[in-house]
Amino acid sequence: MRDILAERLLAKVMNWENDEISRERPFLQAMAAFKYDEYQQFAPGMKFIESLAMWLSQFEKLEERRVAYEFIKNRLIFISSAEMTHLVSIAYPDYIKPLLIKKIAREADYPEYMISKIVNSKQFKVLRRQSLFLGLSDGARIDVFRRSSKELSHEQIWPIYDISGDRAQEMIEKLKKDLSKYLSGAQLEEVCKFRAIFLLDDFSASGLSYLRKEGDKYKGKIYRFYRKMIHPEGELRSIISDDAMVYVILYVATDKAKEHIEQMMDELFEENKNDEFEYGVRVIQQIGDECRVGELEIDKEFVNKLIDKYYDSRIQDEHTDVGGTKDLKFGFAGCALPVVLHHNTPNNSIALLWSYDDEDIEIRGLFPRVRRHGVRV
């Protein structure tokens, strides 16, 4: 009954005739059931069609509502839980394992096409166990990664990148125990360090929270890990090899984010003369610049009629200022994304998609975002 009432409300808001209702209902019902109803930040009892009706009703003119509706139909990118789980599950076999294979091929002078020989070699098995997998946030879905990467030991997968000294030494003790199956004596002592580090996370649009420079100082999660890894007194300095490979693995990221992180990693490693490290970024599902709102002809009406008119500056705070833009009309750092993740809408998307469902915010987003930095008072 609630769904029927929501559909009636939507039809009223859009001033649809019977033929329009018949045409739009299958699409709305299918997308709501298949994806949009699973958005985790809807208020209790709220579903997509009801949220859509409420969102569209904020626009004063019928023409504005029609433009907004067409934008959602044609441009919204919603990444569901099932889709994200799939990306996590292929991270190791399709993206990480080939990096390990390539490294062994170089070191053992094997042709890269001899995959079976490489993965069955002692060198590969040792390097695989010398790999360390760390989550950069709770979005890394380390539980899913662990269950889907059956070749790996649970002892080499950790949900956070901020590892204590005691935990680091415990990891080395377990590494030594596992490597004793392949090596012994002085050889075992020599290789008992991690030689491959993989930093995992779910999504990046700008890359700024991972690595950036403010004045002459580096900031971000990658830098915090890097400092622990290379500083003489860092918790990780004694457990990571001097010639380790360090890769950031992102399940979803934009072209902009990948390019930014790669550029900043180049600067960071070159500035500190860490030539011995191999490093890089791998993105499983990359979102191209053509997805940015305003890049396509069909975006023009939406941008010209709605973006400026229905923006509430009260969604800004000191944390969003880091993005370097004067407002959030096109999202944090001006990323202009039409993206919604099933658990929360990134603030890199246009504000009309995620604007907070707070009492002091006049314009409510279609998929309201939950603040990560507390409630504003």
C-alpha positions, 0 to 999 in steps of 0.5 A: 500500500505504501508503494502505491501511495508513493507512486500516486504522489510521484504522478501528482508531483510530475503531473503525469497522465495515465499513458505517462504513468504506464510508461514510467512505472516499469522502469521505476519499479525495476530500478527501485527493486533492483538497486535504489531501495537498498540505499542504506541512508534513507530514513526508516521506512523510506524507499526510493520512489517516495524519496524521488517524489519528495525530492522532485517536489522541492523544485518550483516549476513543472519543467524543472521537475521534468528536467530533474527526473530525466537527469536521474533516469539517464545519468545516475550511477548507482553502485549496489552492494552486489556490484561492489562485492563483485569488484572486491572479489576480483581484486586479488585474482585479476589485479593483485596476483598479476603484479606478483606474477610480473615481479617474480617473472623479472626476478627469476627471469621467467617469461611472463606468459609462463604463468603456470610455472611462475605460480607453482614456483617456490619464489611465487609462494614465498612472495605471496606470503610476503604480501600484506593487505591493509584497509584504508577505511571501513569501505575496503570491505576486508571481510569480503576480500578475505573470504574471496581470496582463498590463496591468502592467509588471514594473518596477512590481511588487516582491516586498518593501515595504522598498525601498532608495533606489537601487532607488526611484530606478531605479523612477522612471527607468523610470517616466519612460521609460514615461510619455514615451509619453504626456507630455513636457516639464514635464508629464512631470516633474510627474507622474513619481511613483507615485500609487497604492500597493498592498500585497499579502499572502495572509492575515490573521486578526487584522491585528496584524502589519500595524498595531498600537499598543504604548503610544504607538508604532505597529508592523507592516509597514504602519507601516514602509512608511508611515514610509518614505513620509511621513518627509522622509528616507524612501526613498520620500518623493521617489517617491510623490505627495502625493495618492497612494492607498494600499490594502492588498490581502489575498487572504484575511482575516477580518472581524476583521482587515479591521476592525482594519486599517481602524481603525488606518489611520484613526488613523494617517493622522488622527493625522499629518494626512495628509488628502490620501491616499486609503487603505483595505483590500480583501479578496478572500475574506473569512472571516466571524465565523460561521466562528470555532470556538465560534460554531455549535451543532455546535462545542459538544462539540468545544470542551467536550471537547477544547480545554482537555483537549488543550492544550500550553502549550509552544507559546507563546513571546514572539512569541505574547504579542503577541496579547494572550491568556493562551494559544493554545487558540483561536489567536493573538489568540483568532481561533478559526479552523478554517483551514489554508493549503496551505503552513502553518497560521496560528497564528490557528487553534485550537491542535489544528490546528497544534500543532508536531510537535516532540519537546518538544510532547506534542500534535501538530496535524493540520496541524503548523505550521512556526515562523516565528521559529526553533527553540526550544531 
